[in-house]
């Protein structure tokens, strides 16, 4: 999840209501969920906006908001992640708080759906968090991974298909340096540059050359220099140490084709990638010069290229020149964290997930407003 900071009166802002701006210029992390977005600010507090039917905005209500609202009681947060209808924040002490839908235990505790942050049961030593559609995982400082929530496809990686609200250890991984949860699968980068994935393998999203799902990690074929990995709805991508990107799975692979690949293929024309983000059916990358590239489904403007056309190769995000990171929704929007402060979002906005105070779909990056 991600979004944008803004000042009323900038030409990039389109607001249907004259609201004062909540300054997100101090945002340090962003996340795009299903139909909501979130950000962590420098002071360790959190803001979320968009759909809130399950309390995924974390402000104690279930009223959706087209502008950022403060996550109740969240302090000392260092990063944030968003799933289909839940959100989680990493706390500076290595614990985590989650809120929103909890039908599969994705909040990490046995509570019912919670519209305010709830501590993840028994989790400590976490250094990163990632939310899939209905599951969540944490990378720990010792190189192991804990996951919780939905597990029908084995996306928790513990050798079972039993969902659980209690974090379980991913089998056989002791040297992970990065983790990312997709729709119903999860992947990790190991310290030797290889990638392991587990969970649903529909369309080849595990990258092992098969379409056989696995409840324990399998090795992605042919990757030995990965630095980061990102899971999407039905595909996965890895950034390699030479700043190129390889993707596998169904659609959004960026290689000019629209066919499924069960093994990694190289994204066309990208050689200076710093970060990547995967959505339900689209993918985005930030380049070393601060510009953005997106590819895949674009019918709702989620590629940010000034149109609603889809693309099988990367296209430039319009007007984006100072991005630090991009996050891509499991549905139809994207957001960029800026190096100069603030966040920009683009794409579908029916639930206010762009945070600009309106509910208009716009293919161009917009600045997020707040009440």
N, C-alpha and C positions, 0 to 999 in steps of 0.2 A: 503494500500500500504506500501511496505517496500523495502529495498535493502541493499547492503553491501559496506562497505568501504574497500579499499584495497591498497596494495602497489605492484607495478609491481615487478614480480620476485618471489612472493610467489607461492608455488606449487599448491595452490588451484585456481590460476588464469589461465584462458584460454582465451587469447585475440587474435583475428585474425589480429589485427592491433597494432603496437607499439605506444600506446598513453600514455602520462603522466597521472598520477593518480590525480583525485580530491579527496582529503582526506575527507572521510565521517566519520572519527573517532570521530567527535563531534556530530554525529546524535543523536537526543533525541527522535524522533518519526518517525515512518515509516508507509506507507500505500500502499497496493497493489490494484490497480484498475482493470479494465477489461483487458487491455493489456499494462498497464503502471504502474509505481511505483513512489512514492515520499518520501521525507524525509525532516524533519525540523532539522536544525543544532542549536548548542548551541547559536550562535549569532543571532538567530531569522530569518535567511534567509531560503529559500527552494530550494530543488533540485528535479527534476523529470526526468524520463527516460522511453523509450519505445515508444509505438505508440503515434502519435501526430496529426492525421488527423483532429481532432476537436480542436486543440490548448490545449489539456489537460496537456501538459508539462509546459505551462504558460510562455514560453520564447519569445512570440511574433511571433512565426512562426508556420507552420504546418508540419515541417519536423521531422520525427521520429528520435530518437537518441538511440543508444545502450549503451550510457554512460550518466551519469547525466549532466543536464544543469541547469542553475540558473533560478529560477522563477523570472520574471521581477518585480522589485519594491516591493517585499515582504519583509517587515521588522517587527520585533517584533512578529513573529509567534511563537506560543507555541505548536501547534499540527497540524496535517494534516490528511485528509481523501480523499479517491479516489473512485469514482463511475465507471460505465462502460466506460464513455468517458468524465468525468469531475473530477475536483479536487477542494478541498476547504481547507482553512487554518483558524484556530482560531487565533485571534490577542490578544495580552496581555491586551488590553483595553475592551475585551468582545465583540468586533465586529468580523465579518468574511469576508473573501475575497474568491471568487470562480472564476474558469476559465474553459474553454473547451466548450463542447456541451451544448446548452441551449434550445433545441427544446421543452422541457416540462417545462421550467422555473426553472430547477434544479440549476441554478447559483444564484437564489434569487433576480433577477432583470429583467426588461423587455428588456435588451439589447439583440442583436443577439449573436450568438456564439462568445466568446471572448478568444483570445489566451494569454491574460494577466489578472491578478487578477482584479476583479470587486467587489465593496462593496455589501454585501447583504443588501437589502432595509430594513431600519428600525429595524435592529437587534442590540440589546445591552444586556449586562449582561450575555452573553453566557459563559459557562464553559466547554463545550465539543461539538464536531461536529461529525456527522456520515453521510456517503454517501451511498445511495442504488444504484440500477442500474441507475435510472433516477430521483431520489428524494434525498433530503438532510434534515437533522433535526439537531436542536441544543437543548442541555439541558441548561436551564438558572439557575442562582444561586438561584432563588426562588422556584425551584423544578418543574416548568412548562416546557413544550416542545413546540418548534415551528418547523414546517416542511414546505417545499416548493418543487415545481416541479411536477412530474407526480403523478396522483391521480386516475387513472382509476380503481384501485382496492381498493381505500380508504386508501392508505398507508400514507396519511397525517394526518389521524385521527381526522378530524374536522367534521365528519358526512356527508360529501359530496363525490362525485367522480369527482369533478371538479379540473383540474390541475391549478396551480397558481404560478407565479414567486414571489409572495409576501408571506412572512412567515405567517402561520396561526397557531392558538393555538390548540394543541391536546386536545380533549374534556375530561374533568373530571380528569385530572392528575395534582396534585399540590404538590406532594411529591416524585418526581422521583430522583433517585441518579445515574442512568446510562441509556443510550439509545443506540440502535444499529439499523441501517437500513439494511434490506436484499434486495433481488432482487425487490420485489414488496410488501414488508411488513415491519413493524417496531415494535420493542419491547422495553419495558422499565422495569427497576427494581425500585420498590418503596422502601421507607425507612423501610417498615415492612418486607422486604425480599420476597414479592410476585412479580410476573411478569405479566405485561399486554402487549398484542400484538394487532395489528390492520393491516388491509389491506388484501391482497390475502391470502386465506386459502386453496389453492390447495394443496392436500397432507397432510393437517393438520398442516401447519407450524405455526398456531396461538396457537396450543397446548391446545385448550379448549375442545377437544374430538369430535369436528365436522370438517367438511370441508366447512363450511359456511363462506364466506368472511365477513368482518365487517369494516365499515368506522369509527367506534369508538372503543376504547380499550375493549378487553375482557380478562378475567382472565385465566392464564395458570393453568391447573389442577395440584394440588398436590405439588406445590412448595411454600415453606414458608421461605426459608433461602438463597435465591439467593443473590450474591454479584455483579455479572456482567452478562450480556447477550450479545449474538452475533447472528446476522441474516445472513443467507446465501442465496443462490439462491432459494432453496426450503425447507430449514430446519432452525432450530433455536436451540441454545444450551445455557444453563445457568451454570455458576460456582456457586456451593453452598458453604456455610460457612465452611463445613468440607473438602473443597478442592477437592471434587468429581465433576463430570460433568454429567448433564442430557441433552438429546437432543430429538427433536421431529420433525416430518415432513417427507420428502421424502429422503431416502438414507442418507449416511454419518452419521448415528446415532451412530456408534461405539460400538454397542452391540452384534456384531457377526451375526446379521441378515441383510437382504437387503430389508426388507419389510417396508412399510410406517407405521408410528405411529402418531395418532392424540393427543396422550398424552405423557409426558416425559418418556424416558427410560434411564437407567443408562449406561454410557459408561464403557466398560469393562476394569478393571485393572488400573484405574487412581485414585490416592488418595492424590496426592500432587500437584495439579494443581494451578498455580498462575495466568495465563492468557489464554484466548482462542480466536480463530479467525476462522471465517467461510468463505469459498469460495463458488463458484457456486455449486460444488458437492464434496467438500472435507472440512475437518476440521483439525485444528491444535491446540495444547496446549503446553504451556511451564510448566515444572515441577520445583519444588523448587530447584532442583540441577542444573538448567540451561540447562538441556537437553530438546529436543523437541519430541513430538509425533504427528503423523498425521494419518488420516484415511479417507476412502472414495475412490473416483475416483483417480487413479494414472497413467493413461495411458500416460501422458506427463511428468512424473517425479515429479508431484507437491507434492508428499508425502515426497520426499527427502530421501528415504530409499535405494537409490542405484539401483533401478530398476524402471520399468514402470508398475508394478503390482498394481492393486487396492487392498484394504484391508477393511474388514468390522469390524476390531478391530484396535486399535492404534498400529502403528509401529514406531520405533525410527528413528529420522532424523539423517542420517549418519554424524558423525564428529561434531555434534553440542553439545557443552558442556557449553557454557557461554551465553545462550540466556536470554534476558530480556523480550522480547515480540516477537510474530510472527504475521504477517498479511497474509491473504489468499485472492487470487484474485477471482473475480467473474468468471474468466475463468480458467487458467491452471498454475498459478505459485504461489509461496509463498516466503516470505522474513522474515528474523529474525533480530531484533535489538540486538546487543551484549552488554553485561555488560562491556566488555573490550574495547568498542568503535567499531564503524563500523556496517555494515549490510551485511548479506549473503542472496542470493536469489537462488531459484532452480525451475526447471520445464520448461514450455514452454518459448521459447525465440525468436519466429519468428519476433517479433517487437522490440527486444532488451530490453524487460522488466526485464531481469536479470541484466542489467547494466554492463556487463563485457566486453563491447566493441565488442561482437560478436553476431551472430544470430543463435547459435547452441542450440539445446535442450539438457539439461543435468540434470540427476536426482539427482546430488549432489550439495550441496550449493556452490555457486561461489561468489567471491568478485566483487563488482561493481567498474567499472573504469569510468573515465570521461575524456573528451577532455579538 
